[in-house]
Amino acid sequence: MPHQQQQQSQQLQVRQIMDQQQTRFSPNGNSNHALQDYMMQLMLLDQQNKKRHLMYRQWEEDDRARIRQAQHDKTNRGGRKDSKL
């Protein structure tokens, strides 16, 4: 759920920025669709980037765990061979 709250917070910030920019670029109050599209694309790219970073971190953690497990298994196999001698 914290991710969802963060996403909602980002959307609120984007809307506030869009409102500010709309007032600045469009004094008559008409919506500036190009600006809205741009801001939404930025938000989407930011979300995609964060998702990629999270996936990469998870992959790194999984990779480290596999390496530790392989080292542990190798150590245990070596230990068992020595104990049988």
PDB file of N, CA, C and O in Angstrom:
ATOM      1  N   MET A   1       0.792  -1.207   0.000  1.00  0.00           N
ATOM      2  CA  MET A   1       0.000   0.000   0.000  1.00  0.00           C
ATOM      3  C   MET A   1       0.842   1.282   0.000  1.00  0.00           C
ATOM      4  O   MET A   1       0.398   2.284  -0.562  1.00  0.00           O
ATOM      5  N   PRO A   2       2.036   1.296   0.604  1.00  0.00           N
ATOM      6  CA  PRO A   2       2.816   2.534   0.576  1.00  0.00           C
ATOM      7  C   PRO A   2       3.105   2.989  -0.849  1.00  0.00           C
ATOM      8  O   PRO A   2       3.155   4.190  -1.115  1.00  0.00           O
ATOM      9  N   HIS A   3       3.296   2.041  -1.775  1.00  0.00           N
ATOM     10  CA  HIS A   3       3.544   2.394  -3.168  1.00  0.00           C
ATOM     11  C   HIS A   3       2.329   3.109  -3.748  1.00  0.00           C
ATOM     12  O   HIS A   3       2.473   4.070  -4.504  1.00  0.00           O
ATOM     13  N   GLN A   4       1.140   2.647  -3.399  1.00  0.00           N
ATOM     14  CA  GLN A   4      -0.083   3.261  -3.904  1.00  0.00           C
ATOM     15  C   GLN A   4      -0.237   4.674  -3.351  1.00  0.00           C
ATOM     16  O   GLN A   4      -0.651   5.578  -4.076  1.00  0.00           O
ATOM     17  N   GLN A   5       0.089   4.874  -2.088  1.00  0.00           N
ATOM     18  CA  GLN A   5       0.013   6.206  -1.496  1.00  0.00           C
ATOM     19  C   GLN A   5       1.019   7.132  -2.159  1.00  0.00           C
ATOM     20  O   GLN A   5       0.715   8.298  -2.410  1.00  0.00           O
ATOM     21  N   GLN A   6       2.201   6.634  -2.443  1.00  0.00           N
ATOM     22  CA  GLN A   6       3.220   7.432  -3.104  1.00  0.00           C
ATOM     23  C   GLN A   6       2.753   7.810  -4.506  1.00  0.00           C
ATOM     24  O   GLN A   6       2.957   8.939  -4.951  1.00  0.00           O
ATOM     25  N   GLN A   7       2.136   6.877  -5.189  1.00  0.00           N
ATOM     26  CA  GLN A   7       1.641   7.127  -6.534  1.00  0.00           C
ATOM     27  C   GLN A   7       0.547   8.189  -6.502  1.00  0.00           C
ATOM     28  O   GLN A   7       0.529   9.083  -7.349  1.00  0.00           O
ATOM     29  N   GLN A   8      -0.361   8.100  -5.537  1.00  0.00           N
ATOM     30  CA  GLN A   8      -1.422   9.094  -5.421  1.00  0.00           C
ATOM     31  C   GLN A   8      -0.844  10.464  -5.107  1.00  0.00           C
ATOM     32  O   GLN A   8      -1.317  11.474  -5.629  1.00  0.00           O
ATOM     33  N   SER A   9       0.162  10.502  -4.269  1.00  0.00           N
ATOM     34  CA  SER A   9       0.824  11.764  -3.934  1.00  0.00           C
ATOM     35  C   SER A   9       1.470  12.369  -5.176  1.00  0.00           C
ATOM     36  O   SER A   9       1.387  13.578  -5.393  1.00  0.00           O
ATOM     37  N   GLN A  10       2.107  11.538  -5.984  1.00  0.00           N
ATOM     38  CA  GLN A  10       2.731  12.021  -7.217  1.00  0.00           C
ATOM     39  C   GLN A  10       1.678  12.561  -8.177  1.00  0.00           C
ATOM     40  O   GLN A  10       1.881  13.595  -8.814  1.00  0.00           O
ATOM     41  N   GLN A  11       0.561  11.860  -8.277  1.00  0.00           N
ATOM     42  CA  GLN A  11      -0.499  12.315  -9.167  1.00  0.00           C
ATOM     43  C   GLN A  11      -1.044  13.662  -8.715  1.00  0.00           C
ATOM     44  O   GLN A  11      -1.328  14.527  -9.544  1.00  0.00           O
ATOM     45  N   LEU A  12      -1.190  13.843  -7.414  1.00  0.00           N
ATOM     46  CA  LEU A  12      -1.659  15.120  -6.881  1.00  0.00           C
ATOM     47  C   LEU A  12      -0.659  16.223  -7.208  1.00  0.00           C
ATOM     48  O   LEU A  12      -1.050  17.320  -7.608  1.00  0.00           O
ATOM     49  N   GLN A  13       0.622  15.936  -7.039  1.00  0.00           N
ATOM     50  CA  GLN A  13       1.647  16.929  -7.359  1.00  0.00           C
ATOM     51  C   GLN A  13       1.612  17.288  -8.839  1.00  0.00           C
ATOM     52  O   GLN A  13       1.738  18.458  -9.201  1.00  0.00           O
ATOM     53  N   VAL A  14       1.442  16.286  -9.690  1.00  0.00           N
ATOM     54  CA  VAL A  14       1.377  16.541 -11.129  1.00  0.00           C
ATOM     55  C   VAL A  14       0.178  17.414 -11.451  1.00  0.00           C
ATOM     56  O   VAL A  14       0.284  18.353 -12.240  1.00  0.00           O
ATOM     57  N   ARG A  15      -0.964  17.111 -10.844  1.00  0.00           N
ATOM     58  CA  ARG A  15      -2.158  17.934 -11.095  1.00  0.00           C
ATOM     59  C   ARG A  15      -1.938  19.377 -10.661  1.00  0.00           C
ATOM     60  O   ARG A  15      -2.339  20.308 -11.358  1.00  0.00           O
ATOM     61  N   GLN A  16      -1.299  19.561  -9.504  1.00  0.00           N
ATOM     62  CA  GLN A  16      -1.029  20.914  -9.019  1.00  0.00           C
ATOM     63  C   GLN A  16      -0.097  21.654  -9.974  1.00  0.00           C
ATOM     64  O   GLN A  16      -0.314  22.827 -10.279  1.00  0.00           O
ATOM     65  N   ILE A  17       0.929  20.970 -10.440  1.00  0.00           N
ATOM     66  CA  ILE A  17       1.858  21.591 -11.390  1.00  0.00           C
ATOM     67  C   ILE A  17       1.133  21.922 -12.684  1.00  0.00           C
ATOM     68  O   ILE A  17       1.323  22.996 -13.255  1.00  0.00           O
ATOM     69  N   MET A  18       0.298  20.991 -13.145  1.00  0.00           N
ATOM     70  CA  MET A  18      -0.450  21.241 -14.377  1.00  0.00           C
ATOM     71  C   MET A  18      -1.353  22.455 -14.218  1.00  0.00           C
ATOM     72  O   MET A  18      -1.451  23.276 -15.130  1.00  0.00           O
ATOM     73  N   ASP A  19      -2.013  22.578 -13.072  1.00  0.00           N
ATOM     74  CA  ASP A  19      -2.876  23.734 -12.833  1.00  0.00           C
ATOM     75  C   ASP A  19      -2.069  25.022 -12.852  1.00  0.00           C
ATOM     76  O   ASP A  19      -2.498  26.018 -13.434  1.00  0.00           O
ATOM     77  N   GLN A  20      -0.904  25.005 -12.220  1.00  0.00           N
ATOM     78  CA  GLN A  20      -0.054  26.197 -12.207  1.00  0.00           C
ATOM     79  C   GLN A  20       0.406  26.546 -13.620  1.00  0.00           C
ATOM     80  O   GLN A  20       0.370  27.709 -14.023  1.00  0.00           O
ATOM     81  N   GLN A  21       0.836  25.533 -14.366  1.00  0.00           N
ATOM     82  CA  GLN A  21       1.318  25.772 -15.721  1.00  0.00           C
ATOM     83  C   GLN A  21       0.175  26.210 -16.633  1.00  0.00           C
ATOM     84  O   GLN A  21       0.356  27.049 -17.516  1.00  0.00           O
ATOM     85  N   GLN A  22      -0.971  25.647 -16.414  1.00  0.00           N
ATOM     86  CA  GLN A  22      -2.131  25.988 -17.224  1.00  0.00           C
ATOM     87  C   GLN A  22      -2.467  27.459 -17.057  1.00  0.00           C
ATOM     88  O   GLN A  22      -2.762  28.150 -18.032  1.00  0.00           O
ATOM     89  N   THR A  23      -2.421  27.933 -15.831  1.00  0.00           N
ATOM     90  CA  THR A  23      -2.710  29.338 -15.561  1.00  0.00           C
ATOM     91  C   THR A  23      -1.652  30.219 -16.210  1.00  0.00           C
ATOM     92  O   THR A  23      -1.970  31.271 -16.763  1.00  0.00           O
ATOM     93  N   ARG A  24      -0.414  29.798 -16.145  1.00  0.00           N
ATOM     94  CA  ARG A  24       0.668  30.603 -16.702  1.00  0.00           C
ATOM     95  C   ARG A  24       0.621  30.633 -18.228  1.00  0.00           C
ATOM     96  O   ARG A  24       0.814  31.691 -18.827  1.00  0.00           O
ATOM     97  N   PHE A  25       0.366  29.485 -18.867  1.00  0.00           N
ATOM     98  CA  PHE A  25       0.415  29.410 -20.322  1.00  0.00           C
ATOM     99  C   PHE A  25      -0.930  29.655 -20.991  1.00  0.00           C
ATOM    100  O   PHE A  25      -0.992  29.926 -22.190  1.00  0.00           O
ATOM    101  N   SER A  26      -1.968  29.564 -20.246  1.00  0.00           N
ATOM    102  CA  SER A  26      -3.297  29.700 -20.828  1.00  0.00           C
ATOM    103  C   SER A  26      -4.143  30.619 -19.950  1.00  0.00           C
ATOM    104  O   SER A  26      -4.982  30.139 -19.188  1.00  0.00           O
ATOM    105  N   PRO A  27      -3.937  31.929 -20.045  1.00  0.00           N
ATOM    106  CA  PRO A  27      -4.616  32.859 -19.152  1.00  0.00           C
ATOM    107  C   PRO A  27      -6.136  32.824 -19.268  1.00  0.00           C
ATOM    108  O   PRO A  27      -6.830  33.187 -18.318  1.00  0.00           O
ATOM    109  N   ASN A  28      -6.661  32.398 -20.399  1.00  0.00           N
ATOM    110  CA  ASN A  28      -8.119  32.365 -20.547  1.00  0.00           C
ATOM    111  C   ASN A  28      -8.743  31.134 -19.904  1.00  0.00           C
ATOM    112  O   ASN A  28      -9.963  30.977 -19.936  1.00  0.00           O
ATOM    113  N   GLY A  29      -7.928  30.257 -19.320  1.00  0.00           N
ATOM    114  CA  GLY A  29      -8.449  29.108 -18.586  1.00  0.00           C
ATOM    115  C   GLY A  29      -8.671  27.867 -19.425  1.00  0.00           C
ATOM    116  O   GLY A  29      -9.043  26.825 -18.885  1.00  0.00           O
ATOM    117  N   ASN A  30      -8.455  27.944 -20.742  1.00  0.00           N
ATOM    118  CA  ASN A  30      -8.598  26.741 -21.574  1.00  0.00           C
ATOM    119  C   ASN A  30      -7.499  25.757 -21.220  1.00  0.00           C
ATOM    120  O   ASN A  30      -6.376  26.148 -20.904  1.00  0.00           O
ATOM    121  N   SER A  31      -7.834  24.483 -21.276  1.00  0.00           N
ATOM    122  CA  SER A  31      -6.834  23.487 -20.888  1.00  0.00           C
ATOM    123  C   SER A  31      -5.768  23.382 -21.965  1.00  0.00           C
ATOM    124  O   SER A  31      -6.049  23.523 -23.156  1.00  0.00           O
ATOM    125  N   ASN A  32      -4.583  23.140 -21.544  1.00  0.00           N
ATOM    126  CA  ASN A  32      -3.449  22.991 -22.450  1.00  0.00           C
ATOM    127  C   ASN A  32      -3.163  21.497 -22.560  1.00  0.00           C
ATOM    128  O   ASN A  32      -2.452  20.930 -21.731  1.00  0.00           O
ATOM    129  N   HIS A  33      -3.716  20.871 -23.580  1.00  0.00           N
ATOM    130  CA  HIS A  33      -3.629  19.412 -23.708  1.00  0.00           C
ATOM    131  C   HIS A  33      -2.198  18.925 -23.917  1.00  0.00           C
ATOM    132  O   HIS A  33      -1.822  17.860 -23.428  1.00  0.00           O
ATOM    133  N   ALA A  34      -1.415  19.694 -24.633  1.00  0.00           N
ATOM    134  CA  ALA A  34      -0.025  19.283 -24.860  1.00  0.00           C
ATOM    135  C   ALA A  34       0.730  19.223 -23.537  1.00  0.00           C
ATOM    136  O   ALA A  34       1.507  18.299 -23.299  1.00  0.00           O
ATOM    137  N   LEU A  35       0.498  20.200 -22.691  1.00  0.00           N
ATOM    138  CA  LEU A  35       1.159  20.218 -21.387  1.00  0.00           C
ATOM    139  C   LEU A  35       0.674  19.057 -20.528  1.00  0.00           C
ATOM    140  O   LEU A  35       1.470  18.407 -19.851  1.00  0.00           O
ATOM    141  N   GLN A  36      -0.616  18.800 -20.555  1.00  0.00           N
ATOM    142  CA  GLN A  36      -1.159  17.678 -19.783  1.00  0.00           C
ATOM    143  C   GLN A  36      -0.554  16.362 -20.260  1.00  0.00           C
ATOM    144  O   GLN A  36      -0.160  15.521 -19.451  1.00  0.00           O
ATOM    145  N   ASP A  37      -0.483  16.191 -21.564  1.00  0.00           N
ATOM    146  CA  ASP A  37       0.112  14.968 -22.114  1.00  0.00           C
ATOM    147  C   ASP A  37       1.567  14.828 -21.677  1.00  0.00           C
ATOM    148  O   ASP A  37       2.010  13.751 -21.277  1.00  0.00           O
ATOM    149  N   TYR A  38       2.290  15.923 -21.760  1.00  0.00           N
ATOM    150  CA  TYR A  38       3.703  15.915 -21.376  1.00  0.00           C
ATOM    151  C   TYR A  38       3.868  15.536 -19.910  1.00  0.00           C
ATOM    152  O   TYR A  38       4.701  14.696 -19.571  1.00  0.00           O
ATOM    153  N   MET A  39       3.080  16.153 -19.050  1.00  0.00           N
ATOM    154  CA  MET A  39       3.179  15.875 -17.619  1.00  0.00           C
ATOM    155  C   MET A  39       2.799  14.428 -17.318  1.00  0.00           C
ATOM    156  O   MET A  39       3.434  13.782 -16.484  1.00  0.00           O
ATOM    157  N   MET A  40       1.786  13.923 -17.980  1.00  0.00           N
ATOM    158  CA  MET A  40       1.380  12.536 -17.757  1.00  0.00           C
ATOM    159  C   MET A  40       2.460  11.574 -18.255  1.00  0.00           C
ATOM    160  O   MET A  40       2.714  10.543 -17.631  1.00  0.00           O
ATOM    161  N   GLN A  41       3.087  11.912 -19.372  1.00  0.00           N
ATOM    162  CA  GLN A  41       4.174  11.068 -19.874  1.00  0.00           C
ATOM    163  C   GLN A  41       5.343  11.055 -18.898  1.00  0.00           C
ATOM    164  O   GLN A  41       5.946  10.010 -18.653  1.00  0.00           O
ATOM    165  N   LEU A  42       5.663  12.227 -18.341  1.00  0.00           N
ATOM    166  CA  LEU A  42       6.732  12.286 -17.343  1.00  0.00           C
ATOM    167  C   LEU A  42       6.405  11.415 -16.139  1.00  0.00           C
ATOM    168  O   LEU A  42       7.258  10.682 -15.639  1.00  0.00           O
ATOM    169  N   MET A  43       5.171  11.500 -15.683  1.00  0.00           N
ATOM    170  CA  MET A  43       4.763  10.712 -14.526  1.00  0.00           C
ATOM    171  C   MET A  43       4.847   9.216 -14.846  1.00  0.00           C
ATOM    172  O   MET A  43       5.319   8.426 -14.029  1.00  0.00           O
ATOM    173  N   LEU A  44       4.391   8.841 -16.027  1.00  0.00           N
ATOM    174  CA  LEU A  44       4.438   7.435 -16.432  1.00  0.00           C
ATOM    175  C   LEU A  44       5.885   6.943 -16.530  1.00  0.00           C
ATOM    176  O   LEU A  44       6.207   5.853 -16.057  1.00  0.00           O
ATOM    177  N   LEU A  45       6.742   7.741 -17.137  1.00  0.00           N
ATOM    178  CA  LEU A  45       8.151   7.362 -17.239  1.00  0.00           C
ATOM    179  C   LEU A  45       8.790   7.223 -15.863  1.00  0.00           C
ATOM    180  O   LEU A  45       9.586   6.313 -15.631  1.00  0.00           O
ATOM    181  N   ASP A  46       8.442   8.119 -14.960  1.00  0.00           N
ATOM    182  CA  ASP A  46       8.971   8.048 -13.598  1.00  0.00           C
ATOM    183  C   ASP A  46       8.520   6.757 -12.917  1.00  0.00           C
ATOM    184  O   ASP A  46       9.316   6.088 -12.259  1.00  0.00           O
ATOM    185  N   GLN A  47       7.256   6.415 -13.075  1.00  0.00           N
ATOM    186  CA  GLN A  47       6.732   5.185 -12.471  1.00  0.00           C
ATOM    187  C   GLN A  47       7.410   3.956 -13.073  1.00  0.00           C
ATOM    188  O   GLN A  47       7.767   3.025 -12.352  1.00  0.00           O
ATOM    189  N   GLN A  48       7.585   3.953 -14.389  1.00  0.00           N
ATOM    190  CA  GLN A  48       8.238   2.824 -15.046  1.00  0.00           C
ATOM    191  C   GLN A  48       9.687   2.686 -14.579  1.00  0.00           C
ATOM    192  O   GLN A  48      10.178   1.579 -14.360  1.00  0.00           O
ATOM    193  N   ASN A  49      10.356   3.816 -14.431  1.00  0.00           N
ATOM    194  CA  ASN A  49      11.744   3.799 -13.973  1.00  0.00           C
ATOM    195  C   ASN A  49      11.841   3.243 -12.560  1.00  0.00           C
ATOM    196  O   ASN A  49      12.724   2.437 -12.267  1.00  0.00           O
ATOM    197  N   LYS A  50      10.942   3.668 -11.690  1.00  0.00           N
ATOM    198  CA  LYS A  50      10.943   3.160 -10.316  1.00  0.00           C
ATOM    199  C   LYS A  50      10.676   1.658 -10.296  1.00  0.00           C
ATOM    200  O   LYS A  50      11.288   0.924  -9.521  1.00  0.00           O
ATOM    201  N   LYS A  51       9.768   1.210 -11.143  1.00  0.00           N
ATOM    202  CA  LYS A  51       9.466  -0.221 -11.208  1.00  0.00           C
ATOM    203  C   LYS A  51      10.693  -1.003 -11.678  1.00  0.00           C
ATOM    204  O   LYS A  51      11.001  -2.067 -11.141  1.00  0.00           O
ATOM    205  N   ARG A  52      11.397  -0.465 -12.691  1.00  0.00           N
ATOM    206  CA  ARG A  52      12.618  -1.124 -13.171  1.00  0.00           C
ATOM    207  C   ARG A  52      13.666  -1.208 -12.071  1.00  0.00           C
ATOM    208  O   ARG A  52      14.320  -2.237 -11.902  1.00  0.00           O
ATOM    209  N   HIS A  53      13.820  -0.116 -11.324  1.00  0.00           N
ATOM    210  CA  HIS A  53      14.795  -0.120 -10.234  1.00  0.00           C
ATOM    211  C   HIS A  53      14.428  -1.157  -9.171  1.00  0.00           C
ATOM    212  O   HIS A  53      15.295  -1.877  -8.676  1.00  0.00           O
ATOM    213  N   LEU A  54      13.142  -1.230  -8.822  1.00  0.00           N
ATOM    214  CA  LEU A  54      12.710  -2.219  -7.835  1.00  0.00           C
ATOM    215  C   LEU A  54      12.957  -3.638  -8.331  1.00  0.00           C
ATOM    216  O   LEU A  54      13.419  -4.495  -7.577  1.00  0.00           O
ATOM    217  N   MET A  55      12.649  -3.884  -9.601  1.00  0.00           N
ATOM    218  CA  MET A  55      12.854  -5.215 -10.168  1.00  0.00           C
ATOM    219  C   MET A  55      14.343  -5.567 -10.181  1.00  0.00           C
ATOM    220  O   MET A  55      14.715  -6.705  -9.896  1.00  0.00           O
ATOM    221  N   TYR A  56      15.188  -4.597 -10.509  1.00  0.00           N
ATOM    222  CA  TYR A  56      16.629  -4.846 -10.544  1.00  0.00           C
ATOM    223  C   TYR A  56      17.154  -5.147  -9.145  1.00  0.00           C
ATOM    224  O   TYR A  56      17.954  -6.063  -8.957  1.00  0.00           O
ATOM    225  N   ARG A  57      16.696  -4.366  -8.160  1.00  0.00           N
ATOM    226  CA  ARG A  57      17.138  -4.620  -6.785  1.00  0.00           C
ATOM    227  C   ARG A  57      16.711  -6.004  -6.328  1.00  0.00           C
ATOM    228  O   ARG A  57      17.478  -6.700  -5.662  1.00  0.00           O
ATOM    229  N   GLN A  58      15.492  -6.411  -6.678  1.00  0.00           N
ATOM    230  CA  GLN A  58      15.015  -7.739  -6.309  1.00  0.00           C
ATOM    231  C   GLN A  58      15.864  -8.808  -6.989  1.00  0.00           C
ATOM    232  O   GLN A  58      16.229  -9.809  -6.372  1.00  0.00           O
ATOM    233  N   TRP A  59      16.174  -8.588  -8.264  1.00  0.00           N
ATOM    234  CA  TRP A  59      17.009  -9.537  -8.997  1.00  0.00           C
ATOM    235  C   TRP A  59      18.380  -9.651  -8.335  1.00  0.00           C
ATOM    236  O   TRP A  59      18.906 -10.751  -8.171  1.00  0.00           O
ATOM    237  N   GLU A  60      18.966  -8.489  -7.950  1.00  0.00           N
ATOM    238  CA  GLU A  60      20.266  -8.515  -7.274  1.00  0.00           C
ATOM    239  C   GLU A  60      20.195  -9.308  -5.973  1.00  0.00           C
ATOM    240  O   GLU A  60      21.072 -10.125  -5.693  1.00  0.00           O
ATOM    241  N   GLU A  61      19.156  -9.069  -5.181  1.00  0.00           N
ATOM    242  CA  GLU A  61      19.000  -9.781  -3.913  1.00  0.00           C
ATOM    243  C   GLU A  61      18.867 -11.280  -4.152  1.00  0.00           C
ATOM    244  O   GLU A  61      19.486 -12.082  -3.454  1.00  0.00           O
ATOM    245  N   ASP A  62      18.058 -11.655  -5.140  1.00  0.00           N
ATOM    246  CA  ASP A  62      17.887 -13.074  -5.461  1.00  0.00           C
ATOM    247  C   ASP A  62      19.206 -13.691  -5.924  1.00  0.00           C
ATOM    248  O   ASP A  62      19.542 -14.816  -5.553  1.00  0.00           O
ATOM    249  N   ASP A  63      19.948 -12.939  -6.740  1.00  0.00           N
ATOM    250  CA  ASP A  63      21.227 -13.421  -7.246  1.00  0.00           C
ATOM    251  C   ASP A  63      22.211 -13.634  -6.101  1.00  0.00           C
ATOM    252  O   ASP A  63      22.905 -14.649  -6.053  1.00  0.00           O
ATOM    253  N   ARG A  64      22.267 -12.679  -5.186  1.00  0.00           N
ATOM    254  CA  ARG A  64      23.159 -12.822  -4.021  1.00  0.00           C
ATOM    255  C   ARG A  64      22.758 -14.029  -3.177  1.00  0.00           C
ATOM    256  O   ARG A  64      23.615 -14.760  -2.681  1.00  0.00           O
ATOM    257  N   ALA A  65      21.456 -14.230  -3.016  1.00  0.00           N
ATOM    258  CA  ALA A  65      20.978 -15.370  -2.226  1.00  0.00           C
ATOM    259  C   ALA A  65      21.380 -16.686  -2.897  1.00  0.00           C
ATOM    260  O   ALA A  65      21.781 -17.632  -2.219  1.00  0.00           O
ATOM    261  N   ARG A  66      21.273 -16.747  -4.222  1.00  0.00           N
ATOM    262  CA  ARG A  66      21.682 -17.963  -4.948  1.00  0.00           C
ATOM    263  C   ARG A  66      23.181 -18.219  -4.775  1.00  0.00           C
ATOM    264  O   ARG A  66      23.606 -19.360  -4.594  1.00  0.00           O
ATOM    265  N   ILE A  67      23.969 -17.155  -4.831  1.00  0.00           N
ATOM    266  CA  ILE A  67      25.421 -17.310  -4.659  1.00  0.00           C
ATOM    267  C   ILE A  67      25.739 -17.804  -3.253  1.00  0.00           C
ATOM    268  O   ILE A  67      26.545 -18.717  -3.074  1.00  0.00           O
ATOM    269  N   ARG A  68      25.098 -17.191  -2.255  1.00  0.00           N
ATOM    270  CA  ARG A  68      25.331 -17.633  -0.871  1.00  0.00           C
ATOM    271  C   ARG A  68      24.929 -19.088  -0.690  1.00  0.00           C
ATOM    272  O   ARG A  68      25.630 -19.856  -0.031  1.00  0.00           O
ATOM    273  N   GLN A  69      23.800 -19.466  -1.277  1.00  0.00           N
ATOM    274  CA  GLN A  69      23.327 -20.847  -1.150  1.00  0.00           C
ATOM    275  C   GLN A  69      24.300 -21.804  -1.822  1.00  0.00           C
ATOM    276  O   GLN A  69      24.598 -22.870  -1.283  1.00  0.00           O
ATOM    277  N   ALA A  70      24.798 -21.427  -3.000  1.00  0.00           N
ATOM    278  CA  ALA A  70      25.754 -22.287  -3.703  1.00  0.00           C
ATOM    279  C   ALA A  70      27.040 -22.433  -2.894  1.00  0.00           C
ATOM    280  O   ALA A  70      27.603 -23.524  -2.808  1.00  0.00           O
ATOM    281  N   GLN A  71      27.503 -21.331  -2.299  1.00  0.00           N
ATOM    282  CA  GLN A  71      28.707 -21.402  -1.470  1.00  0.00           C
ATOM    283  C   GLN A  71      28.467 -22.260  -0.237  1.00  0.00           C
ATOM    284  O   GLN A  71      29.333 -23.031   0.176  1.00  0.00           O
ATOM    285  N   HIS A  72      27.291 -22.119   0.341  1.00  0.00           N
ATOM    286  CA  HIS A  72      26.935 -22.910   1.521  1.00  0.00           C
ATOM    287  C   HIS A  72      26.883 -24.396   1.159  1.00  0.00           C
ATOM    288  O   HIS A  72      27.413 -25.241   1.880  1.00  0.00           O
ATOM    289  N   ASP A  73      26.238 -24.697   0.035  1.00  0.00           N
ATOM    290  CA  ASP A  73      26.149 -26.095  -0.410  1.00  0.00           C
ATOM    291  C   ASP A  73      27.540 -26.667  -0.690  1.00  0.00           C
ATOM    292  O   ASP A  73      27.836 -27.806  -0.328  1.00  0.00           O
ATOM    293  N   LYS A  74      28.381 -25.870  -1.335  1.00  0.00           N
ATOM    294  CA  LYS A  74      29.735 -26.324  -1.657  1.00  0.00           C
ATOM    295  C   LYS A  74      30.523 -26.594  -0.375  1.00  0.00           C
ATOM    296  O   LYS A  74      31.242 -27.589  -0.276  1.00  0.00           O
ATOM    297  N   THR A  75      30.381 -25.707   0.596  1.00  0.00           N
ATOM    298  CA  THR A  75      31.067 -25.883   1.882  1.00  0.00           C
ATOM    299  C   THR A  75      30.575 -27.139   2.585  1.00  0.00           C
ATOM    300  O   THR A  75      31.374 -27.913   3.111  1.00  0.00           O
ATOM    301  N   ASN A  76      29.269 -27.342   2.595  1.00  0.00           N
ATOM    302  CA  ASN A  76      28.702 -28.520   3.259  1.00  0.00           C
ATOM    303  C   ASN A  76      29.122 -29.810   2.568  1.00  0.00           C
ATOM    304  O   ASN A  76      29.430 -30.795   3.239  1.00  0.00           O
ATOM    305  N   ARG A  77      29.139 -29.818   1.248  1.00  0.00           N
ATOM    306  CA  ARG A  77      29.563 -31.019   0.529  1.00  0.00           C
ATOM    307  C   ARG A  77      31.027 -31.319   0.822  1.00  0.00           C
ATOM    308  O   ARG A  77      31.406 -32.473   1.023  1.00  0.00           O
ATOM    309  N   GLY A  78      31.838 -30.280   0.843  1.00  0.00           N
ATOM    310  CA  GLY A  78      33.260 -30.456   1.153  1.00  0.00           C
ATOM    311  C   GLY A  78      33.443 -30.953   2.567  1.00  0.00           C
ATOM    312  O   GLY A  78      34.304 -31.797   2.817  1.00  0.00           O
ATOM    313  N   GLY A  79      32.658 -30.452   3.493  1.00  0.00           N
ATOM    314  CA  GLY A  79      32.747 -30.864   4.891  1.00  0.00           C
ATOM    315  C   GLY A  79      32.355 -32.313   5.067  1.00  0.00           C
ATOM    316  O   GLY A  79      32.985 -33.033   5.842  1.00  0.00           O
ATOM    317  N   ARG A  80      31.332 -32.752   4.369  1.00  0.00           N
ATOM    318  CA  ARG A  80      30.884 -34.143   4.480  1.00  0.00           C
ATOM    319  C   ARG A  80      31.937 -35.099   3.931  1.00  0.00           C
ATOM    320  O   ARG A  80      32.157 -36.171   4.495  1.00  0.00           O
ATOM    321  N   LYS A  81      32.580 -34.720   2.846  1.00  0.00           N
ATOM    322  CA  LYS A  81      33.613 -35.583   2.276  1.00  0.00           C
ATOM    323  C   LYS A  81      34.761 -35.754   3.262  1.00  0.00           C
ATOM    324  O   LYS A  81      35.287 -36.853   3.435  1.00  0.00           O
ATOM    325  N   ASP A  82      35.145 -34.645   3.911  1.00  0.00           N
ATOM    326  CA  ASP A  82      36.235 -34.713   4.878  1.00  0.00           C
ATOM    327  C   ASP A  82      35.849 -35.572   6.078  1.00  0.00           C
ATOM    328  O   ASP A  82      36.687 -36.301   6.608  1.00  0.00           O
ATOM    329  N   SER A  83      34.605 -35.497   6.508  1.00  0.00           N
ATOM    330  CA  SER A  83      34.197 -36.249   7.690  1.00  0.00           C
ATOM    331  C   SER A  83      34.126 -37.747   7.402  1.00  0.00           C
ATOM    332  O   SER A  83      34.242 -38.549   8.329  1.00  0.00           O
ATOM    333  N   LYS A  84      33.940 -38.146   6.144  1.00  0.00           N
ATOM    334  CA  LYS A  84      33.878 -39.562   5.797  1.00  0.00           C
ATOM    335  C   LYS A  84      35.271 -40.179   5.728  1.00  0.00           C
ATOM    336  O   LYS A  84      35.421 -41.396   5.835  1.00  0.00           O
ATOM    337  N   LEU A  85      36.294 -39.335   5.548  1.00  0.00           N
ATOM    338  CA  LEU A  85      37.649 -39.885   5.432  1.00  0.00           C
ATOM    339  C   LEU A  85      38.148 -40.399   6.703  1.00  0.00           C
ATOM    340  O   LEU A  85      39.273 -40.894   6.770  1.00  0.00           O
TER     341      LEU A  85
END
